[in-house]
Amino acid sequence: MKLRDLKELTVEELYDKRKEMYRELLNLRHQVALRKLDNPSRIRFVRRGIARVLTLIRNMEM
């Protein structure tokens, strides 16, 4: 998700997005363990997305 799109969300929606992305990351790590992941760079993309969401949450709470 683009930063521009994330900035339009409320703090509650960002928390939901963070939870959703953590679930996706867990699923991707599970697929790596089973050697079923076709695109391992997706893990990095999701981790960076989580960092973006956490940064926005922190900025909005300040």
Secondary structure as GFF3:
##gff-version 3
##sequence-region A 1 62
A	DSSP	alpha_helix	3	7	.	.	.	ID=ss1
A	DSSP	alpha_helix	11	33	.	.	.	ID=ss2
A	DSSP	alpha_helix	41	61	.	.	.	ID=ss3
###
